[in-house]
Every structure is written in structure tokens, then in C-alpha cells.
């Protein structure tokens, strides 16, 4: 009993003296009844693990916001009403969220749009983006929607659309990251000008997971691929595609999915009706260099102007799958 009482007294003293800090819930919204009227002020006054509950409305520079929003510690930013997502609208010149070495960040139930230098830039942060829309943003180099390095990135029930970049990663560009896209939609991400551009561009990433996700009507450019995954400094990376539909992505003036030093696992996935407007001998749905792939219950067919699978210095294992009626060779 004495030990329990002593522990309780110590805890009370620590709180009174400021020896411990506790996460707070900060309410953000226009008008009265909120802790802050802008996200800029709320983020600037937040402490580690605080939760920002954001009311419906538009948050942009005309309403007092200043971008990029740069938290100084781990943070959760969440819509207060899930059925009415707040819109965080950029100014076409800056990044909207810059997350840099803060441990973790969660963006939940938001619409993030109209960024001029990538919507979300992440460095060394475990980041979860859920029940959100990232749209109509651009970047002059790579990572129109998301640019990440040395991070773990999870997208859950999230939509990426209308994002562009002039070179690589119109939707996502990652270096040395673990990336998972789950129960999401990636569609109508166009090229900017006609420079080379991939939709997903991943370099030295140990894992890229797509599960129960639709990838539809994205437009690569130049020598761009839908997925470009290359590992140069490690033995191999894992590409896992499960229960996905990849369709109507055009034009792909390179192989649909390019891999180097990657092990790809495809399960219950359909890759259909993608096309390449420039018919060349080396265009494939999958092109692998020092890579291997396993197909299970997967359908790769009716892709116009591109062949099926070509693997250099690797193996292909097929189980209960179809690779047929593509624009050129089936498996090479």
C-alpha cells in the first residue's frame, strides 16, 4: 500500500512541476468555439503526440494559412467530422506538409490539394495517410503528391488523383522507404509537359506493397513507367501486388512495371487494357533486370502495344494465372 501511495504522490508532483507532458486535443476551425482558427497556428503551438481536430471548411492562404505546415514533433491531424473532410488548399507555390524527423505523423480524413512543390514531403518519419484525398498538386522534379526519404509510408483508403511531376514520381517518389498502399485508388494522374515521368518511382526501397487498390487511367510520359522500382545498394527489394486492378493506364512509353533487383509477388490481380502508343520491341507489362516474379491467380491480358513479361537474369513462376493477348511476346 505504501509503495502504491508513494508512486501516486510522485506522479502528482511530476505533473505539477511539469516533469511529464501529456498529449492534448486541439480544435481547429473558423469562428468561435475553437482553440485555433488556422492550422498554421495549431501546428505551431502543438506538442508531441497532440491531436488536431479540424472542422469542415477550406484552409488556405486567403484564410490566414502559411505553407508549408511544418510540425516540430509527432502529430495527428484529423477531420472532426469524417463525412465532411476539411480542404487544405495550397497556393500553387509551396509544399503543404513538410514532415521532417518528427517520429510519426497521421493525416486522417483530409483533402490536400493544389500544392506547387509537392503536396507532402517526408524525411525520416513514419507517416500514415488515411481516408484522405491528395489531388491536383505538382512538383517540378519528382513527387507530385508525395516525396519521401528514409521513411515508412502507409496510405489507407486514400485517393491520389490529378497530381503531376515533370520528371519522376507523378504520384509518389520514394528513396529508402517502406511503402504500403492499401484499399486505395490511384487514378488520372497526368504528365506535365512531355518529359519522362513515372507514376510510382522507388529507389533502394526494401518493400512496396499494393493491396486491394485500383490503379486506373494514369498517364506516363517519355520513358516513364507506371511503377519504377530499382535497388542499387541492396540485394533485392520486394514488390507485393495483391487483390489489385491495374487498368487503362496510357500512354506508357516504357514498360508498365520496371524492376531492377526486385522480387515481385502478384496474387489475385488483374492487369488489363493498358496501352503504349509507341510500339517498340522492348515494351512489356513487366520488365525485370536481375529480378524474379511469382504469379498466382493473376490475369495479365489485353494490354495493347506492350508485351507480357520479360525477365533478365531471374525467374518467373506462374500458378493458376494467365498471360495472353498482349501486344507482343507473352513471356520472354
C-alpha positions as CSV (number, residue, x, y, z in Angstrom):
1,X,0.0,0.0,0.0
2,X,2.8,2.4,0.9
3,X,4.6,1.8,-2.4
4,X,1.4,2.5,-4.4
5,X,0.7,5.7,-2.4
6,X,4.3,6.8,-2.9
7,X,4.0,6.2,-6.7
8,X,0.8,8.2,-6.9
9,X,2.3,11.1,-5.0
10,X,5.4,11.1,-7.3
11,X,3.1,11.2,-10.3
12,X,1.1,14.1,-8.9
13,X,4.3,16.0,-8.2
14,X,5.7,15.4,-11.7
15,X,2.6,16.8,-13.3
16,X,2.6,19.8,-11.0
17,X,6.2,20.5,-11.7
18,X,5.9,19.9,-15.4
19,X,8.1,16.8,-15.3
20,X,5.7,14.9,-17.7
21,X,3.8,16.1,-20.7
22,X,0.5,14.7,-22.0
23,X,-0.9,14.8,-25.4
24,X,-3.6,17.4,-25.9
25,X,-6.5,17.6,-28.3
26,X,-6.6,21.0,-30.1
27,X,-9.7,22.0,-32.0
28,X,-9.2,24.0,-35.2
29,X,-11.9,25.8,-37.2
30,X,-13.2,29.2,-38.3
31,X,-15.2,31.4,-35.9
32,X,-15.6,30.9,-32.2
33,X,-15.6,27.8,-30.1
34,X,-12.2,26.6,-31.3
35,X,-8.7,26.6,-29.9
36,X,-7.2,27.9,-33.1
37,X,-8.7,29.5,-36.3
38,X,-5.9,28.3,-38.6
39,X,-3.9,25.1,-39.0
40,X,-0.8,27.2,-39.1
41,X,-1.3,28.4,-35.6
42,X,-2.4,25.0,-34.3
43,X,0.6,23.2,-35.8
44,X,3.0,25.9,-34.5
45,X,1.6,25.5,-30.9
46,X,1.3,21.7,-30.9
47,X,3.4,19.5,-28.7
48,X,4.5,15.8,-29.0
49,X,1.6,13.5,-29.8
50,X,-1.1,16.2,-29.9
51,X,-4.2,15.6,-31.9
52,X,-5.6,18.4,-34.1
53,X,-9.3,18.0,-34.8
54,X,-10.1,20.1,-37.9
55,X,-13.6,21.4,-38.6
56,X,-15.1,21.3,-42.1
57,X,-14.1,24.2,-44.3
58,X,-11.4,25.5,-46.6
59,X,-7.9,26.3,-45.1
60,X,-5.8,28.3,-47.5
61,X,-3.7,31.5,-47.6
62,X,-6.7,33.7,-48.1
63,X,-7.9,32.5,-44.7
64,X,-4.7,33.0,-42.8
65,X,-2.7,29.9,-43.6
66,X,1.0,29.9,-44.3
67,X,2.6,27.0,-46.1
68,X,4.4,24.7,-45.7
69,X,2.9,23.4,-42.4
70,X,5.9,22.1,-40.5
71,X,5.2,20.3,-37.2
72,X,8.1,20.2,-34.7
73,X,7.0,16.9,-33.1
74,X,4.9,13.8,-33.7
75,X,1.3,14.8,-34.6
76,X,-2.1,13.6,-35.7
77,X,-4.2,15.9,-37.8
78,X,-7.7,14.5,-38.2
79,X,-11.1,15.7,-39.5
80,X,-13.5,16.4,-36.7
81,X,-16.4,15.2,-38.9
82,X,-15.3,12.3,-41.1
83,X,-18.3,12.8,-43.5
84,X,-17.2,16.4,-44.2
85,X,-13.5,16.5,-45.0
86,X,-11.7,19.8,-44.5
87,X,-9.9,21.0,-47.6
88,X,-6.3,22.2,-47.1
89,X,-5.6,24.1,-50.3
90,X,-2.2,25.2,-51.3
91,X,-1.1,28.3,-53.1
92,X,0.5,26.6,-56.2
93,X,3.9,27.7,-55.0
94,X,4.7,25.7,-51.8
95,X,4.6,22.3,-50.2
96,X,1.5,21.9,-48.0
97,X,3.0,19.5,-45.3
98,X,6.7,19.2,-44.6
99,X,7.3,16.4,-42.1
100,X,10.9,16.2,-41.1
101,X,12.3,13.9,-38.4
102,X,9.4,14.1,-36.0
103,X,8.9,10.4,-35.3
104,X,5.4,9.9,-36.7
105,X,2.6,11.8,-38.3
106,X,-1.0,10.8,-39.1
107,X,-3.2,12.7,-41.6
108,X,-6.7,11.4,-41.3
109,X,-9.8,12.5,-43.3
110,X,-8.4,15.4,-45.1
111,X,-8.4,16.8,-48.7
112,X,-5.0,18.1,-49.5
113,X,-4.9,19.9,-52.9
114,X,-3.2,22.4,-55.2
115,X,0.3,22.3,-53.9
116,X,3.0,23.8,-56.1
117,X,6.1,21.9,-54.8
118,X,4.6,18.5,-53.9
119,X,1.7,18.1,-51.5
120,X,3.5,16.2,-48.8
121,X,7.3,16.0,-48.3
122,X,8.5,13.5,-45.7
123,X,12.0,12.8,-44.3
124,X,12.7,10.2,-41.7
125,X,9.1,10.0,-40.4
126,X,6.6,7.1,-40.1
127,X,3.6,8.6,-41.9
128,X,0.1,7.3,-42.2
129,X,-2.4,9.0,-44.6
130,X,-5.9,7.6,-44.2
131,X,-9.4,8.3,-45.5
132,X,-7.9,11.3,-47.4
133,X,-7.7,12.7,-50.9
134,X,-4.4,14.1,-52.2
135,X,-5.2,15.8,-55.5
136,X,-4.2,18.4,-58.1
137,X,-0.7,19.0,-56.9
138,X,2.6,19.2,-58.8
139,X,6.3,19.3,-58.3
140,X,9.0,20.5,-60.8
141,X,11.2,17.5,-60.1
142,X,9.6,14.4,-58.6
143,X,6.8,13.5,-56.1
144,X,3.8,15.4,-57.2
145,X,1.6,14.1,-54.4
146,X,4.2,12.6,-52.0
147,X,8.0,12.8,-51.9
148,X,9.6,10.7,-49.1
149,X,13.1,9.6,-48.0
150,X,14.2,7.2,-45.2
151,X,10.6,6.8,-44.0
152,X,7.8,4.3,-43.6
153,X,4.7,5.4,-45.6
154,X,1.2,3.9,-45.3
155,X,-1.8,5.0,-47.4
156,X,-5.1,3.5,-46.3
157,X,-8.4,4.2,-48.0
158,X,-6.9,7.2,-49.7
159,X,-7.2,8.6,-53.2
160,X,-4.4,10.1,-55.3
161,X,-5.6,11.9,-58.4
162,X,-4.7,14.8,-60.7
163,X,-1.1,15.0,-59.4
164,X,1.9,15.6,-61.7
165,X,5.6,16.0,-61.9
166,X,7.9,16.9,-64.7
167,X,10.3,14.1,-64.3
168,X,9.6,11.2,-61.9
169,X,7.0,10.1,-59.3
170,X,3.9,11.9,-60.5
171,X,2.0,10.4,-57.6
172,X,4.8,9.1,-55.3
173,X,8.6,9.3,-55.3
174,X,10.4,7.4,-52.5
175,X,14.0,6.7,-51.6
176,X,14.9,4.1,-49.0
177,X,11.3,3.8,-47.8
178,X,8.9,1.0,-46.9
179,X,5.7,1.9,-48.7
180,X,2.2,0.3,-48.4
181,X,-0.9,1.4,-50.3
182,X,-4.0,-0.3,-49.0
183,X,-7.7,-0.2,-50.0
184,X,-6.9,2.9,-52.1
185,X,-7.4,4.5,-55.5
186,X,-4.7,6.0,-57.8
187,X,-6.2,7.5,-60.9
188,X,-6.0,10.2,-63.5
189,X,-2.5,11.4,-62.6
190,X,-1.3,13.1,-65.8
191,X,2.2,14.0,-67.1
192,X,3.4,17.6,-67.0
193,X,4.7,18.6,-70.5
194,X,6.1,15.6,-72.2
195,X,9.1,14.8,-70.1
196,X,9.9,11.4,-68.7
197,X,7.7,10.6,-65.7
198,X,6.7,7.5,-63.7
199,X,3.6,7.3,-61.5
200,X,5.4,5.5,-58.7
201,X,9.2,5.9,-58.6
202,X,11.0,3.9,-55.9
203,X,14.8,3.7,-55.5
204,X,16.5,1.5,-52.9
205,X,13.2,0.8,-51.2
206,X,13.0,-2.6,-49.3
207,X,9.3,-3.0,-49.9
208,X,6.4,-1.6,-51.9
209,X,3.0,-3.1,-51.2
210,X,-0.2,-2.6,-53.2
211,X,-3.2,-4.3,-51.7
212,X,-6.9,-4.1,-52.7
213,X,-6.1,-0.9,-54.7
214,X,-7.3,0.3,-58.1
215,X,-4.7,1.9,-60.4
216,X,-6.6,3.4,-63.3
217,X,-6.2,5.8,-66.2
218,X,-2.8,7.3,-65.2
219,X,-0.7,8.7,-68.0
220,X,3.0,8.2,-68.0
221,X,5.3,10.3,-70.2
222,X,8.5,9.9,-72.1
223,X,10.3,6.8,-70.9
224,X,8.2,6.7,-67.8
225,X,6.7,3.6,-66.3
226,X,3.6,3.1,-64.1
227,X,5.8,1.5,-61.4
228,X,9.6,2.0,-61.5
229,X,11.4,0.1,-58.7
230,X,15.1,-0.1,-58.6
231,X,17.5,-1.3,-56.0
232,X,21.2,-0.5,-56.4
233,X,22.7,-0.7,-52.9
234,X,20.9,-3.8,-51.6
235,X,20.4,-7.4,-52.7
236,X,16.7,-7.0,-53.5
237,X,13.5,-5.3,-52.8
238,X,10.0,-6.8,-52.5
239,X,7.1,-5.7,-54.8
240,X,3.9,-7.1,-53.5
241,X,0.7,-6.6,-55.5
242,X,-2.4,-8.4,-54.1
243,X,-6.1,-8.1,-55.0
244,X,-5.5,-5.1,-57.3
245,X,-6.8,-3.9,-60.6
246,X,-4.4,-2.1,-62.9
247,X,-6.1,-0.9,-66.0
248,X,-6.4,1.7,-68.7
249,X,-3.1,3.4,-67.9
250,X,-1.9,5.1,-71.1
251,X,0.3,6.0,-72.8
252,X,3.1,4.1,-71.2
253,X,6.1,4.8,-73.4
254,X,8.1,2.4,-71.4
255,X,7.4,-0.9,-69.7
256,X,4.3,-0.7,-67.5
257,X,6.3,-2.0,-64.5
258,X,10.1,-1.8,-64.5
259,X,12.1,-3.7,-61.8
260,X,15.8,-4.0,-61.1
261,X,16.9,-6.3,-58.3
262,X,13.4,-6.9,-57.1
263,X,11.3,-10.0,-56.2
264,X,7.7,-9.4,-57.3
265,X,4.8,-11.4,-55.8
266,X,1.4,-10.9,-57.6
267,X,-1.7,-12.6,-56.2
268,X,-5.3,-12.3,-57.4
269,X,-4.5,-9.2,-59.5
270,X,-5.8,-8.1,-62.9
271,X,-3.6,-6.1,-65.3
272,X,-5.8,-5.3,-68.3
273,X,-6.2,-2.9,-71.2
274,X,-3.2,-0.8,-70.5
275,X,-1.6,0.6,-73.7
276,X,1.5,2.1,-75.2
277,X,1.1,4.5,-78.1
278,X,4.7,3.9,-79.2
279,X,5.1,0.3,-80.3
280,X,8.7,-0.8,-79.6
281,X,10.2,-4.2,-79.2
282,X,11.3,-3.7,-75.6
283,X,7.9,-2.6,-74.1
284,X,6.4,-5.1,-71.6
285,X,3.9,-5.2,-68.8
286,X,6.7,-6.4,-66.6
287,X,10.4,-5.8,-67.4
288,X,12.8,-7.2,-64.9
289,X,16.6,-6.9,-64.7
290,X,18.2,-9.2,-62.1
291,X,14.7,-9.8,-60.8
292,X,12.2,-12.6,-60.3
293,X,8.5,-12.8,-60.0
294,X,5.8,-15.2,-58.9
295,X,2.2,-15.0,-60.3
296,X,-0.7,-16.6,-58.5
297,X,-4.4,-16.3,-59.7
298,X,-3.4,-13.3,-61.8
299,X,-4.5,-12.2,-65.2
300,X,-2.2,-10.1,-67.5
301,X,-4.0,-9.7,-70.8
302,X,-5.3,-7.4,-73.5
303,X,-2.6,-4.8,-73.0
304,X,-2.2,-3.0,-76.3
305,X,1.2,-2.3,-77.8
306,X,3.2,-3.9,-74.9
307,X,4.3,-7.5,-74.4
308,X,3.7,-9.7,-71.4
309,X,6.8,-10.4,-69.2
310,X,10.5,-10.2,-69.8
311,X,13.0,-11.1,-67.1
312,X,16.8,-10.8,-67.5
313,X,18.9,-12.9,-65.1
314,X,15.9,-14.1,-63.0
315,X,13.0,-16.5,-62.9
316,X,9.2,-16.4,-63.4
317,X,6.8,-18.8,-61.6
318,X,3.2,-19.0,-62.7
319,X,0.4,-20.7,-60.8
320,X,-3.3,-20.5,-62.0
321,X,-2.5,-17.3,-64.0
322,X,-3.0,-16.0,-67.5
323,X,-0.6,-14.1,-69.6
324,X,-2.2,-13.7,-73.1
325,X,-3.4,-11.5,-75.9
326,X,-0.9,-8.7,-75.1
327,X,0.6,-6.6,-77.8
328,X,3.8,-8.7,-78.3
329,X,5.6,-11.7,-76.8
330,X,3.9,-13.4,-73.8
331,X,6.9,-14.4,-71.6
332,X,10.5,-13.9,-72.6
